[in-house]
Amino acid sequence: MKTIQDFVADFREVWDGSFWASTNFAKTLKEISPTQATAKPLPSLHSIAELVWHVIAWRKVMIENLKGNMEYSVEIDSAEDWKKIDEGNSIAWEEALAELEASQEEIVKVLTGCAEEGLERVYKKKYTLRFLINGVIQHDIYHLGQIRMVKGLVK
């Protein structure tokens, strides 16, 4: 079973480490211009900025629940889950980058302040916080892959 320190290490690796995917958020996002970030190469795809805001939304769910706000959630496919970003909106891109980095710092801070037994608290009446944390890590990795795919389409 993963410990808090294992989870912190996982979030750090996905943020700016060198894990199996051979990339990370910090490296990938610094290579993306505001124009690329807000472009939608296909109508059915989310822009990179929208993907980043989506990652932030679910990180916030985890952070709030770890802080004890066990009722905090985001409705799937809602405007909060998928923030719409207009093409060319460089301010929204800069805000997304700052907010993602802030969420990374908050995750490390909140996790390192948790007791291991606190991870067994129940989220949404059926999942432990440990399960939620692991899911958010997987969610980050999945969407990092999508960001890289969209980046390849908007070069």
C-alpha positions as CSV (number, residue, x, y, z in Angstrom):
1,M,0.0,0.0,0.0
2,K,1.3,3.4,-0.9
3,T,2.3,5.8,1.8
4,I,1.9,9.6,1.9
5,Q,5.6,9.9,1.0
6,D,5.0,7.6,-2.0
7,F,2.2,9.8,-3.2
8,V,4.2,13.0,-2.7
9,A,7.0,11.4,-4.7
10,D,4.6,10.4,-7.5
11,F,3.2,14.0,-7.7
12,R,6.7,15.4,-7.8
13,E,7.8,13.0,-10.5
14,V,4.8,13.8,-12.7
15,W,5.3,17.5,-12.1
16,D,9.1,17.9,-12.8
17,G,10.7,14.5,-12.3
18,S,12.0,11.8,-14.7
19,F,9.4,9.0,-14.5
20,W,8.7,6.3,-17.0
21,A,6.9,8.6,-19.5
22,S,10.1,10.5,-20.1
23,T,8.3,13.8,-19.7
24,N,6.5,15.8,-17.1
25,F,4.2,18.7,-16.7
26,A,6.9,21.4,-16.2
27,K,8.9,20.3,-19.3
28,T,5.9,19.9,-21.5
29,L,4.0,23.1,-20.6
30,K,7.0,25.4,-20.9
31,E,7.3,24.4,-24.6
32,I,3.7,25.5,-25.3
33,S,2.8,29.0,-26.5
34,P,-0.5,30.7,-25.6
35,T,-1.6,30.3,-29.2
36,Q,-0.9,26.6,-29.1
37,A,-2.5,26.3,-25.6
38,T,-5.8,27.7,-26.7
39,A,-6.0,26.2,-30.2
40,K,-8.5,23.5,-31.0
41,P,-7.0,21.4,-33.8
42,L,-10.3,19.5,-34.1
43,P,-13.8,20.5,-32.9
44,S,-14.1,17.4,-30.8
45,L,-10.8,17.9,-29.0
46,H,-10.2,20.0,-25.9
47,S,-7.5,22.6,-26.1
48,I,-4.4,22.2,-24.0
49,A,-5.6,25.1,-21.8
50,E,-8.9,23.3,-21.2
51,L,-7.1,20.1,-20.4
52,V,-4.9,21.9,-17.8
53,W,-8.0,23.5,-16.2
54,H,-9.6,20.1,-16.1
55,V,-6.6,18.7,-14.3
56,I,-6.7,21.6,-11.8
57,A,-10.4,20.9,-11.1
58,W,-9.8,17.3,-10.0
59,R,-6.6,18.2,-8.1
60,K,-8.8,20.7,-6.2
61,V,-11.3,18.0,-5.4
62,M,-8.5,15.9,-3.9
63,I,-7.0,18.9,-2.0
64,E,-10.3,20.0,-0.5
65,N,-11.2,16.5,0.6
66,L,-7.8,16.0,2.2
67,K,-8.4,19.3,4.1
68,G,-11.5,17.7,5.5
69,N,-14.1,19.3,3.1
70,M,-15.5,15.9,2.3
71,E,-18.6,17.3,0.5
72,Y,-16.5,19.1,-2.1
73,S,-16.8,17.7,-5.6
74,V,-17.1,18.6,-9.2
75,E,-19.9,17.4,-11.3
76,I,-18.5,15.4,-14.2
77,D,-18.8,17.3,-17.6
78,S,-19.9,20.5,-15.9
79,A,-18.5,23.9,-16.7
80,E,-16.4,23.6,-13.6
81,D,-15.0,20.3,-14.8
82,W,-14.3,21.5,-18.3
83,K,-13.7,25.3,-18.3
84,K,-14.2,26.7,-21.8
85,I,-11.3,28.8,-23.1
86,D,-11.6,31.0,-26.1
87,E,-8.9,30.6,-28.8
88,G,-6.1,33.1,-28.4
89,N,-6.9,33.9,-24.7
90,S,-3.4,34.2,-23.5
91,I,-4.5,35.5,-20.1
92,A,-6.5,32.2,-19.4
93,W,-3.4,30.2,-20.4
94,E,-1.1,32.2,-18.0
95,E,-3.7,31.8,-15.2
96,A,-3.9,28.0,-15.9
97,L,-0.1,27.7,-15.6
98,A,0.0,29.6,-12.4
99,E,-3.0,27.7,-10.9
100,L,-1.5,24.3,-11.9
101,E,1.8,25.2,-10.2
102,A,0.0,26.5,-7.1
103,S,-2.0,23.2,-7.0
104,Q,1.2,21.3,-7.1
105,E,2.6,23.2,-4.1
106,E,-0.7,22.8,-2.3
107,I,-0.8,19.0,-2.9
108,V,2.7,18.6,-1.4
109,K,1.9,20.8,1.5
110,V,-1.5,19.1,2.3
111,L,-0.2,15.6,1.8
112,T,2.8,16.1,4.0
113,G,0.5,17.4,6.7
114,C,-1.8,14.3,6.6
115,A,-1.6,11.3,8.9
116,E,-1.6,8.0,7.2
117,E,-4.8,6.9,8.9
118,G,-6.5,10.0,7.5
119,L,-6.2,8.5,4.0
120,E,-8.8,5.9,5.0
121,R,-11.5,8.5,5.3
122,V,-14.3,7.9,2.8
123,Y,-14.9,10.1,-0.2
124,K,-18.3,10.0,-2.0
125,K,-19.5,7.4,0.4
126,K,-17.6,4.6,-1.2
127,Y,-13.9,5.5,-1.9
128,T,-11.1,6.1,0.4
129,L,-9.0,9.3,0.1
130,R,-6.1,6.9,-0.7
131,F,-8.1,5.7,-3.7
132,L,-8.8,9.3,-4.7
133,I,-5.2,10.3,-4.5
134,N,-4.1,7.4,-6.6
135,G,-6.8,8.2,-9.1
136,V,-5.7,11.9,-9.4
137,I,-2.1,10.8,-10.1
138,Q,-3.4,8.5,-12.9
139,H,-5.6,11.3,-14.1
140,D,-2.7,13.7,-14.3
141,I,-0.6,11.2,-16.3
142,Y,-3.5,10.4,-18.7
143,H,-4.1,14.1,-19.4
144,L,-0.4,14.9,-19.7
145,G,-0.4,12.4,-22.5
146,Q,-3.4,14.1,-24.1
147,I,-1.7,17.5,-23.8
148,R,1.3,16.1,-25.6
149,M,-0.9,14.7,-28.3
150,V,-2.8,18.0,-28.8
151,K,0.6,19.8,-28.7
152,G,1.7,17.6,-31.7
153,L,-1.4,18.6,-33.6
154,V,-1.0,22.4,-33.1
155,K,2.6,22.9,-33.9
